């Protein structure tokens, strides 16, 4: 994964309220979907402003993020960050 994508994944995790706030990491065809313990802890406008993010919003009980590219890599990296933090 390019350094920019790794940095994007790290920024998303932090702005989503940190690894302790992320209960699950999923994806669909075009969006990364984070299930959060506390949706209010996420800085959705901050995520939406990140380079590489086309859209970020709360929808259907999830924080949904549409990256401009590399969804597969972004999903894998966010999942790895969360898994590593949990040991």
MIFIMAR-755530 format. One line per field, with one value per residue (C-alpha): residue in one letter; z, x, y. Coordinates in steps of 0.2 Angstrom, whole numbers, padded with zeros to 4 digits, m for minus. Layout:
N
resn	[a, ...]
z	[Z, ...]
x	[X, ...]
y	[Y, ...]
***
This chain:
87
resn	[x, x, x, x, x, x, x, x, x, x, x, x, x, x, x, x, x, x, x, x, x, x, x, x, x, x, x, x, x, x, x, x, x, x, x, x, x, x, x, x, x, x, x, x, x, x, x, x, x, x, x, x, x, x, x, x, x, x, x, x, x, x, x, x, x, x, x, x, x, x, x, x, x, x, x, x, x, x, x, x, x, x, x, x, x, x, x]
z	[0000, m0004, 0010, 0007, 0009, 0025, 0031, 0026, 0035, 0051, 0050, 0048, 0063, 0074, 0068, 0070, 0089, 0089, 0089, 0105, 0097, 0081, 0084, 0067, 0049, 0034, 0016, 0001, m0017, m0014, 0004, 0020, 0034, 0052, 0066, 0081, 0099, 0100, 0084, 0092, 0095, 0077, 0068, 0052, 0044, 0048, 0039, 0024, 0022, 0021, 0004, m0003, 0004, m0007, 0006, 0024, 0033, 0047, 0038, 0044, 0061, 0052, 0048, 0029, 0020, 0001, m0004, m0021, m0024, m0017, m0006, m0005, 0002, 0013, 0021, 0023, 0032, 0043, 0048, 0051, 0062, 0073, 0074, 0079, 0092, 0100, 0100]
x	[0000, 0007, 0013, m0001, m0014, m0006, m0007, m0025, m0030, m0021, m0029, m0046, m0044, m0039, m0053, m0065, m0062, m0047, m0046, m0055, m0070, m0070, m0081, m0080, m0073, m0083, m0084, m0096, m0092, m0088, m0087, m0077, m0090, m0085, m0096, m0092, m0095, m0099, m0104, m0102, m0084, m0080, m0075, m0085, m0082, m0063, m0063, m0073, m0059, m0045, m0036, m0042, m0059, m0074, m0087, m0090, m0106, m0116, m0129, m0138, m0128, m0111, m0098, m0097, m0082, m0080, m0062, m0057, m0047, m0039, m0054, m0047, m0030, m0039, m0050, m0036, m0025, m0038, m0042, m0024, m0022, m0037, m0032, m0014, m0020, m0030, m0016]
y	[0000, 0017, 0028, 0040, 0027, 0021, 0038, 0040, 0024, 0030, 0047, 0039, 0028, 0043, 0054, 0039, 0040, 0029, 0010, 0008, 0016, 0005, m0011, m0017, m0014, m0018, m0013, m0013, m0010, 0008, 0012, 0008, 0005, 0007, 0001, 0013, 0011, 0030, 0038, 0055, 0052, 0052, 0069, 0065, 0083, 0080, 0063, 0071, 0084, 0071, 0070, 0054, 0054, 0059, 0057, 0053, 0052, 0042, 0031, 0015, 0015, 0015, 0028, 0026, 0033, 0033, 0035, 0042, 0026, 0010, 0004, m0013, m0007, 0005, m0008, m0020, m0007, 0000, m0018, m0022, m0006, m0011, m0029, m0025, m0013, m0026, m0038]
***
